[in-house]
Amino acid sequence: MSSLHRRAFLQFRSFAFNAPRRPRHPLLRIALGLLGVALLLALVVVGVFVGAAMLAGGMLWRLWVQRGGRAGVRRREPAFDGSYRVVGKAQLPLAH
């Protein structure tokens, strides 16, 4: 095996399997920190807007479905008729 292949393999192995490290340069460290905070804020804002859109869509859907009848009143389904009796607690035989 040539030394070039061995060096390339070792560089790939050290790049792929080592934990990511923070950059040493202070300005680059600050810039990446601010980028991370900006990404987090962007994801939170997008999540809030998507949630609000889903709630608004659900309310509009409910209004669309109920526009023929009175809003907020459900139609009653017929009740089940039957006779019921109360059953007492089961008695287990005493163990000796």
C-alpha positions in Angstrom: 0.0 0.0 0.0 1.4 3.4 -0.9 1.9 6.1 1.6 -0.5 8.3 -0.2 -3.4 5.9 0.2 -2.5 5.3 3.9 -2.3 9.1 4.6 -5.7 9.7 2.8 -7.3 6.9 4.8 -6.0 8.2 8.1 -7.1 11.7 7.3 -10.6 10.5 6.4 -10.8 8.4 9.5 -9.8 11.2 11.8 -12.2 13.6 10.0 -15.1 11.1 10.0 -14.9 9.6 13.5 -13.6 12.4 15.7 -16.1 14.7 17.5 -16.7 18.1 15.9 -14.6 20.7 17.6 -15.1 24.4 18.1 -12.9 26.6 16.0 -9.9 28.2 17.7 -10.2 31.7 16.2 -12.3 33.9 18.6 -14.1 35.8 15.8 -15.1 32.6 14.0 -16.3 31.1 17.3 -18.5 34.1 17.9 -19.8 34.1 14.3 -20.7 30.4 14.4 -22.4 30.9 17.8 -24.5 33.8 16.4 -25.3 31.6 13.4 -26.5 28.9 15.7 -28.7 31.2 17.7 -30.1 32.8 14.5 -31.0 29.3 13.2 -32.7 28.4 16.4 -34.7 31.6 16.4 -35.7 31.0 12.8 -36.9 27.5 13.5 -39.0 28.7 16.5 -40.6 31.5 14.4 -41.4 29.1 11.6 -42.9 26.7 14.1 -45.1 29.3 15.6 -46.3 30.5 12.2 -47.0 26.9 11.1 -48.9 26.2 14.3 -51.0 29.4 13.9 -51.7 28.5 10.3 -52.9 25.0 11.4 -55.1 26.4 14.1 -56.6 29.0 11.7 -57.1 26.3 9.0 -58.9 24.1 11.6 -61.2 26.9 12.6 -62.0 27.8 9.0 -62.7 24.1 8.2 -65.0 23.9 11.2 -66.9 27.0 10.0 -67.1 25.7 6.5 -68.6 22.4 7.7 -71.1 24.0 10.0 -72.2 26.8 7.7 -75.4 25.0 6.7 -76.7 24.6 10.3 -76.3 26.6 13.5 -72.7 27.1 14.6 -71.8 25.4 17.8 -74.8 23.0 18.0 -74.2 19.3 17.4 -76.9 17.1 16.0 -78.0 14.5 18.6 -77.8 10.9 17.6 -80.5 8.5 18.8 -79.9 7.1 22.3 -79.7 3.4 22.9 -82.7 1.9 24.8 -82.2 -0.9 27.2 -82.7 -2.3 30.6 -79.9 -2.5 33.1 -79.4 -4.2 36.5 -76.7 -3.7 39.1 -74.5 -6.7 39.6 -72.9 -7.1 43.0 -69.2 -7.6 43.7 -68.0 -11.1 42.9 -67.4 -13.3 45.9 -64.3 -15.4 45.8 -64.0 -18.6 47.9 -61.9 -18.2 51.0 -58.4 -19.9 50.8 -57.6 -22.2 53.7 
